[in-house]
Amino acid sequence: MTANTQANNAPIHGRVMLVELSISQWSARKIDRKAADQVAQSNNVESRSGTYYKSLIEGGPLEAIKKLATKARQAHWHRTLPWSDAGPRVLSNLAYMEYMQEMATFGAEFDKLVAEFVSEYPLMRQEASRLLGNLFNDADYPDLQRVADKFSFRTNVMPLPIGDDFRCDIGTEEVDRIRAEITATTEASMQVAVRDAYDRVTKVVESYVDRLAGPETVFRDSLVENARQLADILPALNVTNDPRLAAIAAQLKDKLCAHEPEALRHNKTTRRETFEAAMDIQKDLMNFFGGAQ
């Protein structure tokens, strides 16, 4: 994989970018040490053996905000590839517009839900005093502006690092070392990104092999839906223009996504042919990874 990635890596900085999704929200949870001590005493255990978290506010817009944040992060991961353990991810220029439009939609809905929550916050705070009883502590609740400031939704786009762009007055030898380090890190991260794209294909293909192997094996419609979703974004995930990944992507679309779930359930010939196609793709993937090691 290294040789192929490097062979297609020359114009990589013109084909991809890094994008970071940052979502902040108020957790509405608080450690109650007094309650933890009471629980420990009633059960005759050390108070440090457990922690008591109380939920300050439940349901309503706050729960909707949490669910939306989860969906936005899933969409972010779906359209991008890993770059580092945390922080920015790789985004293809082919996926840029759709990604930004999708995130803008999520961001607008996020802001709407936050506005609803902030408007309801005073009443929800009053209701919490009734629901929590003796556990209620007014000091646990930020004032209106402070709680509003805890929410944010933003994306940050930045270029891929280029070693030759590094300039600093620290001596030629050290500058050259850092430039080489930046270049090596970029190449290594791109290899991780390529591997992630292949891993996604492998997961989908293995699902087809597992679920279609037996003529009576039950499978959900999501088997085909997941394959189609991947087939739609795979060209954008092929950030190094890898011809092998492009060929596998074409097979995925033409062979595995061609039939509806009902056809795979009730037409034995269609099911068998699709299973055999999945087996062929699986062999191609195994040959690729076997040769890359």
C-alpha positions as CSV (number, residue, x, y, z in Angstrom):
1,M,0.0,0.0,0.0
2,T,2.9,2.4,0.7
3,A,4.2,2.4,-2.9
4,N,0.8,2.9,-4.3
5,T,0.0,5.7,-1.9
6,Q,3.2,7.5,-2.7
7,A,2.7,7.1,-6.4
8,N,-0.6,8.9,-6.2
9,N,0.5,11.3,-3.5
10,A,2.0,14.0,-5.7
11,P,-1.1,16.2,-6.1
12,I,-2.7,15.1,-2.8
13,H,-2.7,18.6,-1.3
14,G,-4.9,19.8,-4.1
15,R,-7.4,17.0,-3.7
16,V,-8.0,16.9,0.0
17,M,-8.1,19.1,3.1
18,L,-8.5,18.6,6.8
19,V,-11.8,19.4,8.6
20,E,-12.6,19.5,12.2
21,L,-16.1,19.4,13.7
22,S,-16.4,20.9,17.2
23,I,-19.6,20.6,19.2
24,S,-19.9,21.8,22.7
25,Q,-23.0,21.3,24.9
26,W,-23.9,21.5,28.6
27,S,-23.9,18.1,30.2
28,A,-26.5,19.0,32.8
29,R,-24.9,16.4,35.1
30,K,-23.2,17.0,38.4
31,I,-21.3,15.0,41.0
32,D,-23.1,15.1,44.3
33,R,-20.6,14.2,47.0
34,K,-23.1,14.6,49.8
35,A,-25.4,12.1,48.2
36,A,-22.5,9.7,47.5
37,D,-21.5,9.9,51.2
38,Q,-25.1,9.1,52.3
39,V,-25.3,6.1,49.9
40,A,-22.0,4.9,51.2
41,Q,-23.0,5.2,54.8
42,S,-26.3,3.4,54.2
43,N,-24.5,0.5,52.6
44,N,-21.5,0.5,55.0
45,V,-18.9,1.1,52.3
46,E,-16.1,3.7,51.9
47,S,-17.5,6.9,50.3
48,R,-14.6,6.9,47.8
49,S,-15.8,3.6,46.4
50,G,-18.6,5.2,44.4
51,T,-19.7,8.4,42.7
52,Y,-23.2,9.8,42.6
53,Y,-24.1,11.7,39.5
54,K,-27.3,13.6,39.4
55,S,-29.1,14.8,36.3
56,L,-29.9,18.5,36.6
57,I,-32.4,18.7,33.8
58,E,-34.0,15.9,31.8
59,G,-35.6,15.6,28.4
60,G,-37.0,18.4,26.2
61,P,-34.7,20.4,23.9
62,L,-31.6,19.3,25.8
63,E,-32.1,15.7,24.9
64,A,-32.8,16.7,21.3
65,I,-29.6,18.6,21.2
66,K,-27.6,15.6,22.4
67,K,-29.2,13.4,19.7
68,L,-28.5,15.9,17.0
69,A,-24.9,16.2,18.1
70,T,-24.5,12.4,17.8
71,K,-26.0,12.4,14.3
72,A,-23.8,15.3,13.2
73,R,-20.7,13.5,14.5
74,Q,-21.7,10.3,12.7
75,A,-22.2,12.2,9.5
76,H,-18.8,13.8,9.9
77,W,-17.1,10.5,10.4
78,H,-19.1,9.0,7.5
79,R,-17.9,11.5,4.9
80,T,-14.3,11.8,6.2
81,L,-11.2,9.6,6.8
82,P,-9.0,9.5,9.9
83,W,-6.0,11.8,10.1
84,S,-5.0,11.6,13.7
85,D,-6.3,9.9,16.9
86,A,-8.2,13.1,17.7
87,G,-9.0,16.3,16.0
88,P,-9.2,16.9,12.2
89,R,-10.1,14.3,9.6
90,V,-9.4,14.1,5.9
91,L,-12.1,15.5,3.5
92,S,-11.9,15.1,-0.2
93,N,-12.6,18.1,-2.4
94,L,-15.2,15.9,-4.1
95,A,-17.2,15.7,-0.8
96,Y,-16.6,19.3,0.3
97,M,-19.8,20.9,-0.8
98,E,-22.1,18.1,0.4
99,Y,-20.2,18.0,3.7
100,M,-20.5,21.7,4.3
101,Q,-24.2,21.8,3.3
102,E,-24.9,18.9,5.6
103,M,-23.0,20.5,8.5
104,A,-24.8,23.8,7.8
105,T,-28.1,22.0,8.1
106,F,-27.1,20.4,11.4
107,G,-25.7,23.7,12.7
108,A,-28.9,25.6,11.9
109,E,-31.0,22.9,13.7
110,F,-28.5,22.9,16.6
111,D,-28.9,26.7,17.0
112,K,-32.7,26.4,16.9
113,L,-32.8,23.7,19.6
114,V,-30.4,25.7,21.8
115,A,-32.6,28.8,21.5
116,E,-35.6,26.7,22.5
117,F,-33.6,25.2,25.5
118,V,-32.4,28.6,26.6
119,S,-36.0,30.0,26.5
120,E,-37.3,27.1,28.6
121,Y,-34.3,26.9,30.9
122,P,-35.8,29.1,33.7
123,L,-38.9,27.0,33.9
124,M,-36.9,23.7,33.7
125,R,-34.7,24.9,36.5
126,Q,-37.8,25.5,38.7
127,E,-39.1,22.1,37.8
128,A,-35.8,20.5,38.7
129,S,-36.2,21.9,42.3
130,R,-39.4,19.9,42.6
131,L,-38.0,16.7,40.9
132,L,-34.7,16.6,42.8
133,G,-36.1,17.4,46.2
134,N,-33.3,17.5,48.8
135,L,-30.7,16.9,46.1
136,F,-31.5,20.2,44.4
137,N,-28.8,22.8,44.7
138,D,-29.3,26.1,43.0
139,A,-25.6,26.6,42.8
140,D,-25.4,23.7,40.3
141,Y,-27.2,25.8,37.7
142,P,-25.4,28.4,35.7
143,D,-27.1,31.7,34.9
144,L,-28.9,32.1,31.6
145,Q,-26.0,33.6,29.6
146,R,-23.4,31.2,31.0
147,V,-25.5,28.2,30.1
148,A,-26.1,29.5,26.6
149,D,-22.4,30.0,26.1
150,K,-21.8,26.3,26.8
151,F,-23.3,25.4,23.4
152,S,-21.5,25.8,20.1
153,F,-21.4,24.1,16.7
154,R,-18.6,24.9,14.3
155,T,-16.4,23.4,11.5
156,N,-12.8,24.3,10.8
157,V,-11.2,23.6,7.4
158,M,-7.5,23.7,7.0
159,P,-4.9,22.6,4.4
160,L,-2.9,19.4,4.6
161,P,0.5,20.2,6.1
162,I,3.3,20.7,3.6
163,G,6.8,20.2,4.8
164,D,8.3,22.8,2.5
165,D,6.0,25.4,3.8
166,F,7.6,25.3,7.3
167,R,9.7,28.3,7.9
168,C,11.3,29.4,11.1
169,D,14.5,31.1,12.2
170,I,15.9,28.1,14.1
171,G,18.8,27.0,11.9
172,T,18.8,25.3,8.5
173,E,19.5,21.8,9.8
174,E,16.6,21.8,12.3
175,V,14.3,23.3,9.7
176,D,15.1,20.5,7.3
177,R,14.6,17.9,10.0
178,I,11.1,19.3,10.8
179,R,10.2,19.6,7.1
180,A,11.1,15.9,6.6
181,E,9.1,15.0,9.7
182,I,6.0,16.9,8.5
183,T,6.3,15.1,5.1
184,A,6.7,11.7,6.7
185,T,3.8,12.3,9.1
186,T,1.5,13.4,6.2
187,E,2.4,10.3,4.2
188,A,1.8,8.0,7.2
189,S,-1.5,9.6,8.0
190,M,-2.7,9.3,4.3
191,Q,-1.9,5.6,4.5
192,V,-4.1,5.3,7.6
193,A,-6.8,7.1,5.7
194,V,-6.6,4.8,2.7
195,R,-6.7,1.8,5.0
196,D,-9.8,3.1,6.6
197,A,-11.6,3.3,3.2
198,Y,-10.7,-0.3,2.5
199,D,-11.8,-1.3,6.0
200,R,-15.2,0.2,5.3
201,V,-15.5,-1.9,2.1
202,T,-14.3,-5.0,3.9
203,K,-17.0,-4.6,6.6
204,V,-19.8,-4.3,4.0
205,V,-18.6,-7.1,1.9
206,E,-18.1,-9.4,4.9
207,S,-21.7,-8.7,5.9
208,Y,-22.9,-9.8,2.4
209,V,-20.9,-13.0,2.6
210,D,-22.2,-13.8,6.1
211,R,-25.8,-13.0,5.5
212,L,-26.2,-14.5,2.0
213,A,-24.2,-17.7,2.5
214,G,-27.2,-19.7,3.6
215,P,-30.4,-19.6,1.5
216,E,-32.6,-19.1,4.6
217,T,-30.3,-16.8,6.6
218,V,-32.3,-13.7,7.7
219,F,-30.9,-10.3,7.0
220,R,-32.2,-6.7,7.4
221,D,-32.8,-4.1,4.7
222,S,-29.8,-2.2,6.2
223,L,-27.5,-4.8,4.5
224,V,-28.2,-3.2,1.1
225,E,-28.8,0.3,2.5
226,N,-25.3,0.3,4.1
227,A,-23.7,-0.9,0.8
228,R,-25.4,1.8,-1.2
229,Q,-24.4,4.5,1.2
230,L,-20.8,3.4,1.0
231,A,-20.9,3.1,-2.8
232,D,-22.2,6.7,-3.0
233,I,-19.3,8.2,-1.0
234,L,-16.5,5.8,-1.9
235,P,-15.3,7.9,-4.9
236,A,-14.7,10.8,-2.5
237,L,-13.0,8.5,0.0
238,N,-10.5,7.4,-2.6
239,V,-8.3,10.3,-1.8
240,T,-5.2,8.9,-3.4
241,N,-6.9,7.9,-6.7
242,D,-6.0,4.3,-6.0
243,P,-7.1,2.4,-9.1
244,R,-7.7,-0.8,-7.1
245,L,-10.1,0.9,-4.7
246,A,-11.8,2.5,-7.7
247,A,-12.3,-1.0,-9.3
248,I,-13.6,-2.4,-6.1
249,A,-16.0,0.5,-5.7
250,A,-17.3,-0.2,-9.1
251,Q,-17.9,-3.8,-8.3
252,L,-19.6,-2.8,-5.0
253,K,-22.0,-0.6,-6.9
254,D,-22.7,-2.9,-9.9
255,K,-22.8,-6.2,-8.1
256,L,-23.8,-5.8,-4.5
257,C,-26.1,-2.7,-4.8
258,A,-28.0,-3.8,-7.9
259,H,-30.8,-5.7,-6.2
260,E,-33.4,-4.7,-3.6
261,P,-33.5,-6.6,-0.3
262,E,-36.7,-8.4,-1.3
263,A,-35.1,-9.8,-4.4
264,L,-32.2,-11.2,-2.4
265,R,-34.7,-12.8,0.0
266,H,-37.0,-14.4,-2.5
267,N,-35.0,-15.0,-5.7
268,K,-32.5,-17.8,-5.1
269,T,-30.5,-17.2,-8.3
270,T,-30.1,-13.5,-7.5
271,R,-29.1,-14.3,-4.0
272,R,-26.5,-16.8,-5.1
273,E,-25.0,-14.6,-7.8
274,T,-24.8,-11.7,-5.3
275,F,-23.2,-13.9,-2.7
276,E,-20.6,-15.1,-5.3
277,A,-19.9,-11.5,-6.3
278,A,-19.3,-10.6,-2.6
279,M,-16.9,-13.6,-2.4
280,D,-15.0,-12.3,-5.4
281,I,-14.7,-8.9,-4.0
282,Q,-13.6,-10.4,-0.7
283,K,-10.8,-12.3,-2.5
284,D,-9.7,-9.1,-4.2
285,L,-9.5,-7.4,-0.8
286,M,-7.5,-10.3,0.7
287,N,-5.1,-10.3,-2.2
288,F,-4.6,-6.6,-1.9
289,F,-3.8,-6.6,1.8
290,G,-1.7,-9.8,1.4
291,G,0.4,-8.1,-1.1
292,A,0.6,-4.9,0.9
293,Q,2.1,-6.4,4.0
